[in-house]
Amino acid sequence: MEQSWRWFGPDDPVPLAHVRQAGATGIVTALHHIYDGRAWTADDIGGRKAMIEAAGLSWNVCESIPVHTSIKLRSGPYRQYIDAWKDSLAELGRAGIPVICYNFMPVVDWTRTDLMYAMPSTGHALRFDMLEFVAYDAFVLKRAGAEGDYPAAVLDRARGVIARKTEAEIAILEKNIIAGLPGGEDTYTRDAIARRIASFHGVTPADMRANLVAFLEEVVPVAEEFGVKLGIHPDDPPFSLFGLPRIVSTADDAATILAAVDRPANGLTLCAGSYGSRPDNDVVGMAERFASRINFVHLRNVAKEPDGSFNESDHLAGDVDMVALIGVLLREESRRAAAGDSAPIPMRPDHGHLLGFDTERRSNPGYSYIGRLKGLAELRGIMTALGAKTA
């Protein structure tokens, strides 16, 4: 697999020179400053690519071209946004960017309640606490219908959680949930997120799935024309938030998406941590089942709790069997090579604990340097050992 690194552009606290020092060769990035649905131009893309190549690296994955809300709802000016998305896709293909990761999550992108969860190591991890989320949804945002979405016992416990918080603590919780995390496309105020959630009123999972399929029927042929592979990122976490329909959460969801537009360019981003946050997902089994359609891999790990909460663990210490997962992916690479496809599957160490001197420096939540450096080194060790066995 090609060892890659997510980089948020010139304003990223981690410079490209440090990425090279980490041993990565590929850069996973996007034009994060253009997130309003406009088409990316050849000059936009070429400038970013030249910057990466001048540092001795390659832009091997675009993560992500934002999918505008009107596309997900298939309403309003969705036609212009799909056309712009296709134009951006075509320009990336012309520039030689081989893989595009994207997501179809409604309203909120990846979501956590705690960005500084203290670990036994004294480092800090990202965490999703179900009770804190319910407390925010039902008793701070006061979303219409929220109290009907949760069991009474959960609501009682969540009410106690919010009652014990100070106003300052509630403000931090709200910021963590709705202010937008790295790579997400939306930042909200309380009123704004309430309005956006309301815009999805009456939209069912079947409706969202139909809208995704309609989108794929248009963009997959463009991807094929320009030699690009697509990889849809799973919901994170992989269950409904704010009562919204999430349709990329399970193995059945993935199978439905792949079958709906059954062409090689329509593939998956296998995010081990996202799928692994749900107890009924067998991540290794999913890798085996969908191996031929995995176009990009996020390798991170999670430690789950019975109520749906989880924290991001060390890369080799969580509930996902990372050794077995990497073994499946390396075997798939060998199968592809034997069939004449020598392109490696790009991977990146997804997230990392906040460690050491990084606690004193500016960093993006989940994307500090030392934690990902440690994760990549651990993953590289597995890849090297298993690669030697399969050589």
N, C-alpha and C positions, 0 to 999 in steps of 0.2 A: 504494500500500500504506500501511496505517496504521503509522506509526513508533511502536514500543512498547518497553518496558523491563521486564526482569524485576526484581522487587522482592520481598524475602523478609519483608516485614512490618515492624512497628515496631522490631524489633531489627536491621534491615538497616543497615550502616554508611553506605549512600547514602540520604539523606533524600529525600522526595518533591519538595521544592523544587529539589534538584539535578537530579532527573529532568526537571522542566520546563525547567530551564536547558539541558539537553542537546537540547531540541527535540522530545522524545517527547510524545505525547498519550495513548497507551494504556498501561495497566499490566497486566503479566502476573504474576499472583501466585496464591497458594493459602493455605489455612489450615494452614500448615506445622506449627503446634503441635498439630494434631489429625491424627495419622498412624497411629492404631491401628485403623482400620477403622470407627470410629463415624460415624454419619450427621452431617453438618453441619446445623445448625439455621438457621432464617431469621434469628435474632438474630446468630449467628456471622457469617453472610454479610453481613447488613445493616450490622453494625458495621465490617467491613473495607471495604465499598463506600463507606460514608459518609466514612471516613477518606481514601480516595483522592479522592473527589469534592470534599471540602473543600480539597484541594490543587490543584483545577482540572484534574484528570485523570479518566480513565474506566477502569474495570476491564473490559478488553475480552477477556481470555483467562484462564481458570483453568488453571494448570499447577502441579500436577496433583491430581486426586483419587487417593490411593493405591489401588492394586489389591492386595488382600491375597494373601499366598502361597497361602492355601487356595483362592482363586479360580483361580489359575494351575494348581494341582494338581487342582482340582475334588474336594477331599476335605475331611474334617473339617467344620467349621461354615461351609462355603463359601456355603450358602444365606443365612445371616444377613448375610454380608459383601456378597453381591451385592445383597440388598435394601437395605442401608445405602448402597451405592454409588448405587443408583437414587434413593434418597431425597435424597442430596446433589446428584445431577444435577438432579432436579426443583426443588429449592430454588434452585440456581444459575439455572435457567431462569426461575423466577418472579421472581428479582431482576434479570433482564435481562442476564445474562452470556452472550454469544452463542456462545462457542467454549470447548471443553474439550479440552486436550491431556492424554494419559495414555500410559503405557507398559506393556508386558507382559514386561519383562526379568526372568528368574528370579534370585533371590538378590541379585545386585549390580546397581545402577543404572549410570549412566555411570561409567567407570573409567579412571583414569590412574595411572602409576607415578611420575611426577615432577611436582610442582606448582610448581617453580621452575627450569625449564629455561632456561639462559642463552642469549639470542639475540644475534646480531651487533650489534643496535642497543643492547645493554646492558639491554634490558628482559627480562622473564621470561615464559615461556609454559608451558602445560600440555603434557605429553608422555606418550605410551604407548610404552614400550620393550618389545618382544616378548620379548627375552632376559631382561630383569628380571622380567617377569611369569612366564615359564616357570620361572625360578629360584625365585621365591616359591612357585609352585604345587607344584613337584616336590620342592624341597629345604628349604623352610621350613614351609609348611602340610603337606607330605608327603601330599597327597590320594591316597587309594587309586585306583590306575589311572592316575595322572597321567603316569608315565614311559612308559606305552604310548600316550599321546595325542600325543607329539611325536617327530619324527625323531631318531635317535641323535646326529647331528651337532649338532642344536640343543640337545639335552640336555647334550652335552659342553661346548658353549660356555656354557650357562647355569650349569653346575656351576662353571666358572671364574669367572663373574660373582659368584656367591654366596661363593666362597672368598676373593675379594679384598675383600669388604665387612666392616666392623667390625660389632659387635653394634648400635651406635648407628645405623649406616646401614641395617642390616636392619630395625630398629624403625621408621625413617622410611618405608622401602619398604612395610612391612606397614600402617602407618597410612594411607599414601596409597591403598592398594588396598582395604582393608576397613573403614576408620573412617567412611566415608560422606562424600560430597561434596554441595555445596549442591543442594537440590531432590530428593536421594535420600531414600528413606523408611527405610533401614535402616543401623544402625551395629553392627558386630560385634567380638567378641573372636575370637581364633584358634579356640578350641573351638566358639564359637557358629556361626561360618561353616562349620566342618567339619560340624556337625550339620545345618545348613540345606542344604548341598550334598547331604548323604547323603539328605535327604528327597526329593530328585528322582531318586534311583537308579531306573533302569529307565524313566524318562519319556522318550519319544522326541520328536523334532520333530513327528511326526504327532500324538502325544498332546497336545502343547502347542497345536498349531494347532487341534485339535478343541475344546480347552478355551477358547481365545480365541473361536472362532466361536460356541460356546454362550453365552459371556458377551455377545457382540455381539448375538445374537438377542434377548436380554433388554433390553439397555440402549439399543439404537438406537431402538426404538419410543418409549421414554421421551424420548429426545432430540428426536425429531420432535414429540412432543406438546407439549413446552415450548419449541420454537423454538431448539434448541441444535444446533450442529454439533460433531462429534467429530473429533479428529485424533490418530491413534496415532503416537507418536514411535518412530523406528527404534532398534534396538539400537546401543549406543555403548560400545565399538567393534562394528562389524557382523559379528561372528563369535563362535563359541563361546568362553566363558571357563569355566574349571574343569570342562570337559567337559559343561557344561549346554546344553540345547537353546535356541537363540535363533532366532526365527522371523519377525523383522521386519528383515531384513538386506539383502535384494536387491530388484530390480525384480520378480522373480517372486513373492517373498513379498508385496510390496505388492499386486500384481495379484490374488493369491489371496484376501487379506483383503477387498479391495473387492468381488470377485465373490461371496464367500461370503454377504455381506449387502449386496446391491446396491441401496443406497438412499443418497440424497445426504447424509444426516446422518452416514453412515459414511465418514469421510474420513481424510486423511493430515496429519500434521505433516511437512513437507518440511524436514528438518534437513540442510543442505548439508554440514556437517562430518562428521556421522555417516555418511550414505550415502557421502560422498566419501572416507572412510577406507579404502574397499575398492576395489582396482584395477578390478574388473569392473563397478563401478557407474558409469554415465554419468549424472551428476546432472542435467545440462541435458536429456538425452534423457528422463530420468524425469519431469522437470517438464513437458515437452511431452506425454508419454504420459498422465500422470495429472492434467493441469492442472485439469480440472473438479472433481476431488475433493480438491484441496489446500485445506485450511481454515486453515492456519497455517504460518508459515515461520520457521525459524531460519537466519540468514545468518552463517556463519562459514566459515573455510577451513582446510585442512590441507596439510602437506607430507609426502607418504608416502615410505617407504623399502621396498626390496624384501622385507625379512623380515617385513613387517606392522607395523613401528613407524611412528609418525607424531608430528609435533608440530603444535600449532595455530599457524598462520602469521598474518601480517597479513591482514586481511579481503580485500584485493585482490591478495595475492601468492602464494596457494597453488595447488593443483592443480585446483580448481574454477574454471571460467570465470564469475566473478561477474557480469560485464557481460552475458554471454549469458543467464545464469540469470534475472537481474532483468528482462531484456527479455521472456523467456517469461512471467513472472508479470504484468508490466504489460499484455501483450497479452491474457492471460486475464481480467484485470480489465476491460479494454475490452469483451471479448466478453460478460462477465456484465452489464455496464452496458447494453449494447445489448439484452440479453434481459430487462431489467427488474430486475436484481439490482445495486443500487448500493452494497452493503456492500463496503468495501475488504477486501483480504486482510491480516490483521494480520501484521506481521513484527517481529522484534527482532534487534539485533546480538547474536549469541550468543558469549559469552565475550569476552575481550580480554586483551592482554598487561598485565602489571604494570609500570607506567611512572611515572616522575617521583616526585612527593611521595607517591603511593600506596604506594611501597615502605616508607614510614615509618609507615603507618597500618594499622589493622585493616581487612581486607577478606576477602570470601569468595573462595576460589580460583576464578579464571575470571570473577569478577563485580566486579572493581575498577572504579572510576569512570572514570579517565582513559582506560584502554584501550578501554572500550566507547564512551566519548564520541568518541574518534578513529574507531572502527569505524563508528559511526552517521553521523558526518559524511561519511566516505568513501562509505558506501552511499547516503546522501541525495544526494550529488553525482551518482552514477550514476542514481538514480531521477529526479532533476530533469532531467538531460540527456536520458535516454531518454523520459521523459514528455513533454518538449517536442517530441520527434520524432514521438510517436504521437498528440499532441493534434490 
